[in-house]
Amino acid sequence: MKWVLVFITYWDGQIMTVGDGVFDTMTECFFAREELSVEVGGNDGYFPVNMQAVCVVTDSLDPKPNL
């Protein structure tokens, strides 16, 4: 399993999302989320109004077994 950091913004009536990294652990993803919050003008993991980021666990990035 991997963790994907998804950055969400609401701008001019539109919701926009972008993947902002893939991580091996939830902890790594959470640290990256906190850094991102500062980069976009927030602090201590809090995002400015109209912005948020979430860590989503996924198995779609795992190698598929040969059948």
Protein Blocks (a to p, Z undefined) as FASTA:
>chain_A
ZZdddddddeehiacdddebdcfbfklmmmmmmmmmmmnopaehiacehiacdddddfkl
pccddZZ
